[in-house]
């Protein structure tokens, strides 16, 4: 879900590479970059960061209160 939200907001994937192996390495080792030319709310950025969290036990899902705040447009 985080990848899809990132793609909808920024128009590019959070992890890109020349091949699948490179993309998988970036997913495991690198943090996504958040382009400064797209203005988003703090809640939206926190939601994307939480959905792209590498530790699956800490990852935000659709039941998280932060998702609800973002969805309702609360800052």
C-alpha positions, 0 to 999 in steps of 0.5 A: 500500500505504501508503494502505491500511495507514494506512486500516486503522490510523487508519480514515481516508484520509491525504489527504482533500479536497472533490474529486479535484483537492484530494486530488491536491494534498495528496498531492503537497504535504502530509505526512499527519497521524498522529492521536495518539488511535491508539497504534501502534508506532514500526516501524508509523509508520516503515513508513507514513511510508516507504510514503507517501514522496513520492520514489518512489526512497526509498519503502518496499515489501514487500521492505524490511527495515522491513516485515519487522520490523513484520510479525514484531512486532519493535520 
